[in-house]
Amino acid sequence: MTSFAYGVSAESANDGNAHLQFFFREFSSADNPQTIRDQLLEAAPFKASGQYTLDLALDSENIGYANRVLPLLWDAAATVSQTPSHQ
């Protein structure tokens, strides 16, 4: 099992906003992480944080993007669950 999507509470974040983060380090090339990453970057104003993390601050300007990202999250979970290394 691989965890790749995280919610960070406003209390835990440095800027006072909740955050949605995607972490790609555990993805194999069979999971197509670059494709998933590109789709997320196209769907919402994520910021890259290091080599493996995308971060979206859920502030008043960005909160609506969470609905756009949710189907991509489910698609990524389905893709990863079918990869033998994650079963």
Beta strands, then each sheet from edge to edge (+ up, - down):
strand 1: 5-8
strand 2: 19-23
strand 3: 47-49
strand 4: 53-57
sheet 1: 1+ 2- 4+ 3-
end
